[in-house]
Structures are given as C-alpha cells and as structure tokens.
C-alpha cells in the first residue's frame, strides 16, 4: 500500500496549527496512521471526503482530568476516534458518516486550558533550559580562564565531527528556545483577543513547523554529537606512540609526510615517533611527531597534514591554526608568530626564521616544523629543503 511520511514538528502551543496541517493532509486524500518518536507522521490513502482531524491538549496518562478510557469514550461519543499521541497532544479523526461536535465548546475554559497545559509549561521550561545552558557556558568559560583542564582549540573543533555537531546543536536549541518564549506570549495574546471577540483562533502552520523544526534539529544534532563522540574516542588507538621506530617508521614513509630526511636530520637518529589519525566528516589527516638525537642536541620534528572537504573549509582551518598558534601555542613548542611568506602556494606563512611552516594548497593544510633544543633549527624555506618538503607533502 502506498504510504507517505511527514514531519510532525509542532509543539503544544501550536496545536491549532497542527490541526490545520492534518486537515490539509486529509483534504489531499491522506489519513494519519501513526506518529513515531513524536515527530514522524505516517499517512496512508484515506478514500474519504468527510475526514477531519481534531487535536486536543491531553497527556497520556493525563494528570489533569479523566482517566484515559473515560476520556476516549467521551471523545467517541462526540464523533472522534483516537489516532495518535504526540507529547501533550491527543490526535483524533472524525468517525465515518458522523457529524462530530467540537471537543471544547467553552471558549473561556479552552483559553484557561491552553495557558495551563501549553503556554505556561513551555515558557517556564524554556527559561529553565536557557538558564541551565547559560550556567554551563559560564562555568566552562571560567574553567578555561582559570586554566582548569585543557583548553579546547578552534582547530580541534573544526577537525571533530562531534564538536561541530554539538556546537550546531546548541545553537539550534538556543535559537529555538529564544524564539519559543516570545512566540508563546504572542499566541496567548492572540487567544485572548480571539476569545474576547468571539472569533476563530488564527494559526500559522508554516512558522509553527519551522520553529518546531529548529528545536527538533537541535536535539537531533546533540544526539548525533554523543554518537560521534563515542566513535572519536577510539580514533587515537588507531595511531602509534613509542620507541619502536624501526617497525613503524618505514610504513609512515609511504604517506605524504615531511619527516627527518626532508628537514636535514639523519633518520637513524630518530628515537621516538608519534602518529595520531584525524578523522571527521569534513577533515581527514594525520598528526606526526618524531624525536631525534644528534650531536647538535635533541631535535623535535612535527608534520600535521589535513585534507578538507573544500577549499573554503581548508582556509578556515588554516586560519584557526594560525590564530591559536600565536595565542595558546603549538604543542610544546610555545607561541608561533606566523607571518606571510611567498612559497608559490595558495597560502603560506613561516615562523621562527623559517623553521616552522603553515601551508594551504587547495583542500590541503599542513604544518611542518623543526625545533632544536639548543637552538639553530633549520630554515625550511631554503630552496633544497623546501623542494624536499613540498615533494613529500604532495599538496593538492
């Protein structure tokens, strides 16, 4: 049987708009079968021309009035058959060959019910959630300012699907909450005016669905954030950190990474390596570090390479890395004040007399650096060394 899926994105304060939407579906020949997860509305062909819907503010189980069996029987006597429940909204369809009467006939009583069951809980609940989000944001900012815990860097957010989904989810939730509070008060004012003038209550199905969709999208993104966060917890275990250089370094030489050979360091002097995969829906790459010990002293070499989903996203990432390197520092190397340098790429910067390079070519971003503990790090912008680094990075 042919079926249709729709999004039921209405809050209790918009139950009249939900009723109008369902009646439009009925006029188009669709009958509501069920609502899944309070948001997915399944329709089937109705074949009826007299089908109408009524949405009533009534929870299941209802804490306000009658028990459910008596309530359903009362509605059936009025010509309405129970179909589905979504949050605090009970949805009824008109019985075949019946002349249903309105479930709410006392406008004043309906107005009081609307305030008690829809507007007041929505405003108080949304204010409470906004207060909680504000308190959590203030606590996080205070902890970051006091240096408690590790600061979250912009580049880490851009390289994490979980962080991006979480940030977008919080933004959608805040927008939805801020929007719903004045919308609820406006609805309440319209209701009072309509009751006083004995006019039908006006509804706005489009904006009601849009506002409900913003809030629903926010919670969906937050749930996806948790799922991706669990996935990303295991990504570091796919890398390697240790002193077994001979067993792991040859494999890494097959990847587009600038290593000791390209920075003028004897590869046999490398004593420690660390690789950390980077994976998200928008960025894939590898962060690589190796320690070497030569007569000049201890040398620390790094190469981070990222492939982004687009040139624009790569440009955003490279600017985030540049900004945080000059303010919070790059790993254990301290602050890096990158300045523009012409190297024939889309964008390029250097720091510490050319011993650190920040590069972007198309969708690829790379940060390459060499640090000698006693000073005297190599200049990677020199022709021979730069050509070797450029060839190894295989910038797109």
NORKADA-V386522 format. One line per field, one symbol per residue. phi: phi as a letter, one per 20 degrees, with the letter a starting at -180 (. if undefined). psi: psi as a letter, one per 20 degrees, with the letter a starting at -180 (. if undefined). burial: + if it has 24 or more other ideal C-beta (glycine too) atoms within 12 Angstrom, else -. Layout:
phi->???
psi->???
burial->???
This chain:
phi->.fccdceeddegfdfffffffffffffenddfeacdlmbededcgemdddfcccdcfbecfeedcffffffffffffencdfdbccmededcdffglddfdgfddeffffffffffdcfffffffffffffffffffffffffffemenefeegffffecffffffffffffffffffffffffffgfffffffffeldfffccgfffffffffffffffffffgffffffffefgffebbrdeffedfgfffeefcecggfdmdfffefdbcbccfcbbfdbcrbdcbbdcccffpfcddcbdccddfbfffffffffffffffeddndleenfcefcfbecndgbbccbllneccdcbcmedcbccbccdgennffefefgfffffffffflfe
psi->pprqprpnkqrhikhhhhggghhhhghjjpppgrppkjhoopqqpgjqijpqqppqnoroqpjgdrrgghghhghhhijpppgrpocjpppqqpqqkqnqqqhoiohgghghggghifgghgggghhggggggggggggghghghijprpqpqhhhghjohgggggghggggggggghhhghhghgggggggghghjlqqpqqngghgggghhggghghghhghggghghgihighiiaqoajmghhhhhhhiiqmppaggijkpohiipipqppoqppriipqappqqqqqoahiappppqoppqorhrgghhhgghhgggghhigirocjiaponpqqqojjrgqqqqqlkjipppqpocjppqopqppphjrkqqoiiqgghghgggghhlp.
burial->-----++++++++++++++++++-++---++++++--++-++++-+----++++++++++----------++-++--+-+++++++++++++++--------++-----++-+++-+++++++-++--++--+-------------------++++++++++++++++++-++++++++++-++--++-++---+-----+-+-+--+++++++++++++++-++--+---+--+----+----+---+--++--++++++++++-+-++++++++++++-+++++++++++++---++++++++++++---++++++-++++++--+-++-+--+-+----+-++++++++-+++++++++++++++++++----+++++---++--++-++-+-
